[in-house]
């Protein structure tokens, strides 16, 4: 991090803060909103169906880890999480089927937000152009918005419980398969950390991340 100073940090945060907070917050709100529609009002009753980020902030996952990753990567990579929205699956009208829909809602929201940032970036380029100073800053924000949402969506779709992909897989498998995933779940975060530290996680995620980023960059009309 040679040559890094406070000005660099402020520059990075000015681009990353808004799309990063919304990517994490709306991911969790989407889980709770779909759960409420399917019969479980737990998140609603606890006041978690709000875009107010203070209701979802996890000091480590929403603040420390993303800022540390931004600093270490000089603004090229970020990752984080919010406090999970509580869902009582037993309250869902069709628990096994609805669990799939609730779990999938988070990644789907991230793909939708990536599309929003792509369309906004494309509109900025068409209307104003790339060279204006304010437009360049906004365009960088749009690019980061696409990146962080794609990374969160792809990561959460990994079929490892308690990630969303693990929940989706558990809902699709027969009972014997879902029971196996339930036994793995207590070790799920440990597995994710080991994959991350070993570099295997990024090897797995890389092709999918690049595929979706290419799609959204094309949608925005950006090379």
N, C-alpha and C positions, 0 to 999 in steps of 0.2 A: 504494500500500500504506500510505496514511496511517493512523495509529492501530494498525498491526499490531505485536504484541509477542510475546514468547516464550510467553506464556500462550495466545495464539491458535494458535501453532504446535503446542503440546502438545495442545490441544483437537482440532485437525484430525487430527493423527497418531493420537490415541487412537481416533478413528472409522475412519480410513482404513487403518491399518497392517495389521491382520489380513486384511480382505477383499482389500486390494491385493496383499499378498504371496502369498496363496493363488491369486488370479486369475492372476497371472503364472507362479507355480511349477507349478501343476497343468496349466496350458496346455502347458508344455514336457514335463512328465512324461507327459502323454497321448500326445504324439507318440512318445516313446520306448517307451511301453508297447504301443501298437498296432504299432509297427515290430517289437518283439520277438515279438509274437504272429504276425506275418507273415513271420518268418524272419531279421530283422536284430537281433542282440543287442548292437550297438555301444554304445548308451546304457547298457544294463544292465552291460556289461563295464567301462564307465568310471564306474560308480557314480552315474549320473544318474537312475535310477528311484527317487528318494526325494523325500519332501515336505520334507526338510530344506532350507530356503531358502538356506543358505550354499553349497550345491552349485550353485545356479543364479543367484546374485546377479551382476549386471553393475553395477559401480560407477556408471556413467553412467545406464544405462537403468532400473535397479531402485531407485536411491537419488536421484541428483542431479536427473534430469528430473522424476520424479513429485513430489518435494518442491517443486521450483521452480514446477511448474504449480499445485500446491495453494496455494502462497503467492500467486502472481500472480492466481489466480482466487478467492482467499479461500475455498478449500475446495470450490468448485463443480465443478471439473474436474481430472482427473488422467489421466495416460497414462504408460506405461513398457513395459519389456521385460526379459526375462531372457536369460542366455546360451543361445543356441539349442542344443537337444539334437541331437547328431550322428546322422545317419541315412545309412547306406550303401545307397542305393537298389538297387545291383547285388546286394545280398544278399537282397532281397525275393523271395519265390517267384514273384510275377507283378509285376515292377517297375512297369509302366505303370499297371495297375489299383490295385496296393497303394499307390502313391504318392498316389493320390487319398484313400484311406482314412487314411493316416498324416497327410497335410496337414489333412484335415477334422477330425481328432481334437481339435486344439487349440481351434478355435472351438466345437465341440460341447461340450467340457468347460466352456467359459465360459458357454454357454447353460444347461448343467446347474447350474452354480454360481449363476447368476442365479436359477434356479428355487428352489434351496435357500434363498437369502437371502430370496426372496419368501415362501416358505412359513413360514420362521422368523419373519419380520416379521408375517405374518398371525396366526400362533399367539400371538405376544406381545400383539398388540392384543386378540385374543379372550379370552385368559386373564387378563391383567393390566390392560389398558387403556393409553391413550396418556399420561396425565398424570403417572404416577409417574416420578420423576427418573431412576432406573436404566433404566426401560423406554424413556424418551425417548432415552437414550444408545445403547442397544442397537438401537432402531428406526432411529436415524440411521446406525448401522453397517450395518444391513440394506439401507437405501436406497442407501448408497454401494456396497455389495456388488453390488446390481443394476446400478447405473450403470457401475461400472468393468468388470464382466464383459460387459455389452452393448457398451460402447465397444470393448473388446478384440476381441470376436467380430466385430463389424461391420467394424472396421478390417482385421483379418486376412483377412476374406473378400473384400476388394478384389482384383480379378483382375490384380494387378501382381506379377510375380515380384521378389524371393523371398518375398513374403507368401504365406500359406497359400492364399488364393484363386487366386493365380497358379499354384501347384503343382497345385491341383485342376483348373484350366482346362487346364494342360498335359497332364494325364493323360486328360482327356476329348476333347481335340482330336485330329484325325489328325496324322500325323507332321510334315507340313509346318507345321501351326499350332504344334505344340509346339517345333519348331526355331526358329520366329520368336520365341517367348517366351524360349527359351534365349539368343538373341542380345540380347534386351532386358534380361535379368536383371542384367548388370553395371551397368546404369544405373537399376535399379529403385529403390534407396534414394534416389538423387538425384531421381527423379521424385516419390517420396512427399514428400520435403522441399520441393520446389517447390510441390506441391499444397497442402501444409500452410501454407507461408509466404504463398502467394497467397490463402488462404482457400477455395480450391476444394474442398479435401479435406473440410472441415466441411459445405460445401454438399451434397456427394455423400452424406456419411455421415448428415447430419441427419435426413432422412425415415425411413431405416431404423432409426436409433437411437431416434427418437421412437416408431416403431411397436412395437418390441420393449419399450421401457420402459413404454409404455401397457399392453402385454400382461402384463408382470410386476407392475406396480402393481395391475392388476385382479386378478391371481392372489393378491396379498397382501391384497386388500380395502382398498387405500389409494387415496385420490383423487389 
